[in-house]
Amino acid sequence: MTHAQTLVKALNVLAKAPQFSHSKARAAARKDGNVDWARTKEHNDGFNPEVDGCEAFVMNDGSLASWQPASFTYVARANA
């Protein structure tokens, strides 16, 4: 779960910026070596940034950095 918590902290700093977007969140996640991209792609099957806002990121330890549109933040979850 610490993998997701670390990414969530970084993403939430970005989310406070006026020009925050899905592509900026993805770029930040690409810099994190703990993101499991194959599982992230599978988890976000059918993802549409225009409707869904921001995608969730599955971490190597099985935790999840998940977008919460109501609060405009990411949260860490124990498992994907």
C-alpha positions in Angstrom: 0.0 0.0 0.0 3.0 2.3 0.5 3.5 2.3 -3.3 0.1 3.8 -3.8 0.4 6.3 -0.9 3.6 7.7 -2.4 2.1 8.1 -5.8 -1.1 9.6 -4.4 0.9 12.3 -2.6 2.6 13.3 -5.8 -0.6 13.3 -7.8 -2.6 15.3 -5.3 0.1 18.0 -5.4 -0.4 18.1 -9.2 -4.2 18.0 -8.8 -4.2 21.3 -7.0 -2.6 23.1 -10.0 -5.0 25.1 -12.2 -4.0 23.2 -15.4 -4.2 19.6 -14.0 -5.3 17.0 -16.5 -5.3 13.3 -17.2 -2.2 13.5 -19.3 -0.3 15.3 -16.5 -1.3 12.6 -14.0 -0.2 9.9 -16.4 3.1 11.6 -17.0 3.8 11.8 -13.3 2.8 8.1 -12.9 5.2 7.2 -15.7 8.1 8.5 -13.5 7.1 6.1 -10.7 8.8 2.8 -11.1 6.2 1.1 -8.8 3.3 1.4 -11.3 2.3 -1.9 -12.9 1.4 -0.7 -16.4 0.0 -4.0 -17.7 -2.4 -4.2 -14.8 -3.2 -0.5 -15.0 -4.2 -0.8 -18.6 -6.3 -3.8 -17.8 -7.9 -2.0 -14.8 -8.8 1.0 -16.9 -10.2 -0.9 -19.9 -12.8 1.4 -21.5 -11.3 4.5 -19.8 -12.4 7.8 -21.3 -10.7 10.9 -19.9 -13.5 13.2 -21.2 -16.0 11.3 -19.1 -14.0 9.6 -16.3 -11.7 12.4 -15.4 -8.5 10.6 -14.5 -7.6 6.9 -14.5 -6.5 4.8 -11.6 -3.0 3.3 -11.3 -2.3 -0.2 -10.2 0.9 -0.6 -8.3 3.4 -3.5 -8.2 2.4 -4.3 -4.6 -1.3 -4.7 -5.7 -2.4 -1.4 -4.2 -4.3 1.2 -6.2 -4.0 5.0 -6.6 -7.6 5.8 -7.5 -9.2 9.1 -8.7 -12.1 10.4 -6.7 -14.0 12.9 -8.8 -16.1 14.2 -6.0 -13.1 15.5 -4.0 -10.9 16.0 -7.1 -8.1 14.0 -5.4 -6.5 10.6 -5.6 -6.8 8.1 -2.7 -4.7 4.9 -1.9 -6.6 1.6 -1.7 -5.2 -1.6 -0.4 -5.9 -3.8 -3.5 -6.8 -3.3 -7.1 
